[in-house]
Amino acid sequence: MTVRWQPSCPIQHLRVRAQMLAAIRRFFDTREVLEVETPLLCRATGTDPQLDFFSSQFNFPPNQQTLYLQTSPEFAMKRLLAAGSGSIYQVCKAFRNGEAGRYHNPEFTILEWYRVGYDLQQLMAEVAELLQQVLAPFHAVLPVNQTSYRQLFLASTGLDPLRFSVNEYHAYAVANAFPEAIDLCGDDHALWLDFIFSHRVQRMMDSGAIYLLHGYPAIQSSLARFSAGDPRISERFELFVNGVELGNGFFELADPLEQEARFDREIAYRLDRGLPAVSKDEAFLAALKSGLPDCSGVAIGLDRLLMIALDSTSIDEVLTFPVGLA
């Protein structure tokens, strides 16, 4: 039997990755943002029903304990923020089960950072500046298109994402040749938004441009605060380049009661749909109760960013040993 042992990416791509990581560290060093490390293997994981996770049994007599590979370092980093770390960033691995394809590998590299005292606008400006610097050796300066989720969704589909009518969404699915969405999404507004966004809205984005899409519907709030001016909207943004999603950012929710209520709703959603059960991260909730400073944070997939830099068409072209070769 012939065993494939060589990396899936050219060695030159490893050099470019190293250059990108060095540029990122210079960027944060000049801004005096502290680099940190947090555990990848933890006692709890997120409750988000859209994310599947890897778990492992830790055998330490006399007890056996389930530990989780983290889908994001977010909870641990917020514990550091609550402890007084100030603005921080981390480059690490993250893990998501059931994801493999052109833009997905179950193990991937993530850049996550939090800016104390920043609102969402300030963080979006910093994200754009980081991308321009990292991509400068490979591309001409990319235009930045900052627009609202609602505005782009309306322009692309004619549907108002803040108003939900099952019949209207069913009719849209049939008219646009994806009737399978009716069974997949049912009467779940958030699922409909995700499906239509990925099948229609995302494809309307201009190539060769950075998109900072902000003001997501509150039903997609995740770990973001609701907008003080309109509770139907959350203080969240997503980052796209060439129509590819690279990152997700929030003006971070600091209310422990609201956060626990969201965890409870997501756990109930998981239970109702037969998804793997999870427990609330009590250490994270305790950190929120002690006081999380006002801050904004964002996570960016570095493998996808490297794909943009190298004009790669598959994530395998920028990884040494993707899941099929690991």
C-alpha positions as CSV (number, residue, x, y, z in Angstrom):
1,M,0.0,0.0,0.0
2,T,1.3,3.4,-0.9
3,V,1.0,5.9,1.9
4,R,0.7,9.6,1.1
5,W,3.2,11.4,3.4
6,Q,4.0,14.6,1.6
7,P,2.2,17.9,2.5
8,S,-0.7,19.0,0.4
9,C,0.6,22.6,0.1
10,P,3.8,23.8,-1.6
11,I,6.7,24.5,0.8
12,Q,6.6,28.2,-0.4
13,H,3.2,28.5,1.1
14,L,4.6,27.6,4.5
15,R,7.0,30.6,4.1
16,V,4.1,32.9,3.3
17,R,2.2,31.6,6.3
18,A,5.2,32.4,8.5
19,Q,5.5,35.9,7.0
20,M,1.7,36.5,7.6
21,L,2.0,35.4,11.3
22,A,5.0,37.7,11.7
23,A,3.1,40.6,10.2
24,I,0.2,40.0,12.5
25,R,2.4,40.0,15.6
26,R,4.1,43.2,14.5
27,F,0.7,44.8,14.0
28,F,-0.4,44.1,17.6
29,D,3.1,44.7,19.1
30,T,3.1,48.3,17.8
31,R,-0.4,48.7,19.4
32,E,0.8,47.2,22.7
33,V,-1.9,44.4,22.6
34,L,-0.8,41.5,24.7
35,E,-0.4,38.0,23.1
36,V,-1.9,35.3,25.3
37,E,-2.4,31.5,25.3
38,T,-5.4,29.7,26.7
39,P,-6.2,26.0,26.9
40,L,-7.6,24.2,23.8
41,L,-8.8,21.3,25.9
42,C,-11.4,22.5,28.4
43,R,-14.2,21.2,30.8
44,A,-16.9,23.1,28.9
45,T,-17.7,24.2,25.4
46,G,-20.0,26.6,23.6
47,T,-23.8,26.0,23.4
48,D,-24.2,27.3,19.9
49,P,-26.4,24.7,18.1
50,Q,-24.8,25.6,14.7
51,L,-21.4,24.3,15.9
52,D,-20.5,20.7,16.5
53,F,-17.5,19.8,18.7
54,F,-14.9,17.2,19.5
55,S,-14.9,15.6,22.9
56,S,-12.4,13.3,24.7
57,Q,-12.4,11.3,27.9
58,F,-9.7,12.3,30.4
59,N,-8.9,9.3,32.5
60,F,-7.5,10.5,35.8
61,P,-8.2,8.0,38.6
62,P,-10.5,7.8,40.4
63,N,-12.6,10.0,38.0
64,Q,-13.2,10.1,34.3
65,Q,-14.1,13.5,32.9
66,T,-15.3,14.7,29.5
67,L,-13.1,17.4,28.0
68,Y,-13.8,19.4,24.8
69,L,-11.5,20.7,22.1
70,Q,-12.5,24.4,21.8
71,T,-14.4,25.7,18.8
72,S,-13.0,29.1,19.8
73,P,-10.8,30.5,22.6
74,E,-13.4,33.1,23.4
75,F,-14.6,32.1,26.8
76,A,-11.1,31.6,28.2
77,M,-10.0,35.0,26.7
78,K,-12.9,36.8,28.3
79,R,-12.0,35.3,31.7
80,L,-8.6,37.0,31.2
81,L,-10.3,40.3,30.3
82,A,-12.4,40.0,33.4
83,A,-9.2,39.4,35.4
84,G,-7.8,42.7,34.1
85,S,-5.6,41.7,31.3
86,G,-6.4,44.7,29.1
87,S,-6.5,44.3,25.3
88,I,-5.3,40.8,24.2
89,Y,-4.9,38.6,21.1
90,Q,-4.2,35.0,20.4
91,V,-3.2,32.9,17.4
92,C,-4.2,29.2,18.0
93,K,-5.9,26.1,16.7
94,A,-9.6,25.7,16.9
95,F,-11.7,22.6,16.2
96,R,-15.1,22.0,14.7
97,N,-16.6,18.6,14.0
98,G,-18.4,17.7,10.8
99,E,-16.7,20.4,8.8
100,A,-14.5,19.6,5.7
101,G,-14.5,21.0,2.2
102,R,-13.2,23.8,0.1
103,Y,-13.1,26.3,2.9
104,H,-13.3,24.0,5.9
105,N,-11.0,21.7,7.8
106,P,-11.9,20.3,11.2
107,E,-8.7,21.7,12.7
108,F,-7.9,25.3,11.6
109,T,-5.9,28.3,12.7
110,I,-7.7,31.3,14.2
111,L,-6.7,34.9,15.2
112,E,-8.9,36.3,17.9
113,W,-8.5,39.6,19.7
114,Y,-10.3,41.9,22.1
115,R,-10.0,45.6,22.4
116,V,-11.0,47.1,25.8
117,G,-12.9,50.4,25.4
118,Y,-13.5,49.9,21.7
119,D,-16.9,50.1,20.1
120,L,-17.8,48.1,17.0
121,Q,-16.9,50.9,14.6
122,Q,-13.4,51.2,16.1
123,L,-12.9,47.5,15.9
124,M,-14.1,47.3,12.3
125,A,-11.6,50.1,11.4
126,E,-8.8,48.1,13.0
127,V,-9.8,44.9,11.2
128,A,-9.7,46.7,7.9
129,E,-6.3,48.2,8.7
130,L,-4.9,44.7,9.7
131,L,-6.1,43.1,6.5
132,Q,-4.7,45.9,4.3
133,Q,-1.3,45.4,5.9
134,V,-1.3,41.6,5.8
135,L,-2.5,41.5,2.2
136,A,-0.4,44.4,0.9
137,P,2.5,42.2,-0.4
138,F,0.1,40.2,-2.5
139,H,-2.7,42.5,-3.6
140,A,-3.4,46.1,-4.5
141,V,-5.2,48.0,-1.8
142,L,-8.6,46.5,-1.5
143,P,-11.6,48.9,-1.2
144,V,-13.6,48.6,2.1
145,N,-17.3,48.3,1.8
146,Q,-19.0,48.9,5.2
147,T,-22.7,48.3,5.0
148,S,-25.6,47.0,7.1
149,Y,-26.8,43.4,6.9
150,R,-30.3,44.6,6.4
151,Q,-29.4,46.9,3.5
152,L,-27.5,44.2,1.7
153,F,-30.1,41.5,2.3
154,L,-32.9,43.8,1.1
155,A,-30.9,44.8,-2.0
156,S,-30.1,41.2,-2.9
157,T,-33.4,39.5,-2.2
158,G,-36.2,42.1,-1.7
159,L,-36.8,40.5,1.7
160,D,-36.6,42.4,5.0
161,P,-34.5,40.3,7.4
162,L,-36.1,42.0,10.4
163,R,-39.6,40.8,9.4
164,F,-40.5,37.1,9.0
165,S,-43.4,35.6,7.1
166,V,-43.2,31.9,6.5
167,N,-45.3,32.2,3.3
168,E,-43.2,35.0,1.9
169,Y,-40.0,33.0,2.5
170,H,-41.5,29.8,1.0
171,A,-42.5,31.7,-2.1
172,Y,-39.0,33.2,-2.4
173,A,-37.4,29.8,-2.1
174,V,-39.6,28.3,-4.9
175,A,-39.1,31.3,-7.1
176,N,-35.3,31.1,-6.8
177,A,-35.0,27.4,-7.4
178,F,-34.1,26.1,-3.9
179,P,-37.4,24.6,-2.6
180,E,-35.4,22.2,-0.4
181,A,-35.1,25.2,2.0
182,I,-38.7,24.8,2.9
183,D,-38.0,21.4,4.6
184,L,-34.6,22.4,5.9
185,C,-35.6,25.7,7.5
186,G,-39.2,25.1,8.5
187,D,-40.5,28.0,10.5
188,D,-37.1,28.9,11.9
189,H,-36.4,32.5,11.0
190,A,-32.7,32.3,11.8
191,L,-32.2,29.2,9.6
192,W,-33.9,30.9,6.7
193,L,-31.6,33.9,7.0
194,D,-28.5,31.7,7.1
195,F,-29.7,29.7,4.1
196,I,-30.7,32.6,1.9
197,F,-27.6,34.6,2.9
198,S,-25.2,31.8,1.8
199,H,-27.2,30.9,-1.3
200,R,-28.0,34.4,-2.6
201,V,-26.7,37.4,-0.6
202,Q,-23.1,36.3,-0.1
203,R,-22.8,35.7,-3.9
204,M,-23.8,39.3,-4.6
205,M,-20.7,40.7,-3.0
206,D,-18.1,42.3,-5.2
207,S,-14.8,40.4,-5.7
208,G,-11.6,42.2,-4.8
209,A,-13.2,44.1,-1.9
210,I,-13.3,43.9,1.9
211,Y,-16.9,43.8,3.3
212,L,-17.7,44.7,6.9
213,L,-21.3,43.8,7.3
214,H,-22.8,45.0,10.5
215,G,-26.1,45.3,12.3
216,Y,-27.2,41.6,12.2
217,P,-30.8,40.7,13.3
218,A,-31.0,40.2,17.1
219,I,-32.1,36.5,16.5
220,Q,-28.5,36.0,15.3
221,S,-27.0,37.9,18.2
222,S,-24.8,35.0,19.5
223,L,-22.5,36.7,22.1
224,A,-23.2,40.3,21.0
225,R,-25.2,43.0,22.7
226,F,-28.4,44.2,21.4
227,S,-28.4,47.7,19.8
228,A,-29.4,50.4,22.2
229,G,-31.1,52.2,19.3
230,D,-33.0,49.2,17.9
231,P,-33.4,46.0,19.9
232,R,-34.2,44.1,16.7
233,I,-30.5,44.5,15.8
234,S,-27.4,43.1,17.5
235,E,-24.0,44.8,17.7
236,R,-22.3,42.2,15.5
237,F,-20.4,42.3,12.2
238,E,-18.9,39.8,9.8
239,L,-15.9,40.2,7.6
240,F,-15.8,39.0,4.0
241,V,-13.2,39.2,1.3
242,N,-14.0,38.2,-2.3
243,G,-17.3,36.9,-0.9
244,V,-15.5,34.5,1.5
245,E,-16.4,34.8,5.1
246,L,-13.3,35.4,7.2
247,G,-14.4,36.6,10.6
248,N,-17.1,37.4,13.1
249,G,-17.0,40.3,15.6
250,F,-19.1,41.6,18.5
251,F,-19.5,44.5,20.9
252,E,-19.3,41.9,23.6
253,L,-22.3,41.0,25.8
254,A,-21.3,41.7,29.5
255,D,-24.6,41.0,31.2
256,P,-24.3,37.6,33.0
257,L,-28.1,37.1,33.3
258,E,-28.7,37.7,29.6
259,Q,-25.8,35.5,28.7
260,E,-27.1,32.7,30.8
261,A,-30.6,33.1,29.4
262,R,-29.1,32.7,25.9
263,F,-27.2,29.6,26.9
264,D,-30.4,28.1,28.3
265,R,-32.3,28.8,25.0
266,E,-29.5,27.2,23.0
267,I,-29.4,24.2,25.3
268,A,-33.2,23.8,25.0
269,Y,-32.9,24.1,21.2
270,R,-30.2,21.4,21.1
271,L,-32.4,19.1,23.3
272,D,-35.5,19.7,21.1
273,R,-33.6,18.7,17.9
274,G,-31.6,15.8,19.3
275,L,-28.2,17.5,19.1
276,P,-25.4,16.6,21.4
277,A,-26.0,17.9,24.9
278,V,-23.7,20.5,26.5
279,S,-23.5,22.3,29.8
280,K,-23.1,26.0,30.5
281,D,-19.5,27.2,31.0
282,E,-19.8,28.1,34.7
283,A,-16.3,29.6,34.9
284,F,-17.1,31.9,32.0
285,L,-20.4,33.0,33.7
286,A,-18.6,33.6,36.9
287,A,-16.1,35.8,35.1
288,L,-19.0,37.9,33.6
289,K,-20.5,38.2,37.1
290,S,-17.2,39.6,38.4
291,G,-17.3,42.2,35.6
292,L,-16.3,42.2,32.0
293,P,-15.0,45.5,30.8
294,D,-16.7,47.2,27.8
295,C,-14.9,45.7,24.8
296,S,-15.2,44.5,21.3
297,G,-13.8,41.3,19.9
298,V,-13.3,39.5,16.6
299,A,-12.1,36.1,15.3
300,I,-10.6,35.7,11.9
301,G,-9.8,32.4,10.1
302,L,-6.1,32.6,9.1
303,D,-6.2,29.7,6.7
304,R,-8.8,31.4,4.6
305,L,-6.9,34.7,4.8
306,L,-3.9,32.9,3.5
307,M,-6.1,31.5,0.7
308,I,-7.0,35.1,-0.2
309,A,-3.3,36.1,-0.2
310,L,-2.2,33.2,-2.4
311,D,-5.3,33.2,-4.7
312,S,-5.8,29.5,-3.6
313,T,-9.1,27.8,-4.5
314,S,-9.0,25.2,-1.7
315,I,-8.0,25.2,2.0
316,D,-5.9,22.1,1.3
317,E,-3.5,24.3,-0.7
318,V,-2.5,26.3,2.4
319,L,-2.4,23.4,5.0
320,T,0.4,21.0,5.5
321,F,-1.7,18.0,6.3
322,P,-5.4,18.5,6.1
323,V,-7.8,16.0,7.6
324,G,-7.3,13.5,4.7
325,L,-3.5,13.4,5.3
326,A,-3.2,14.0,9.0
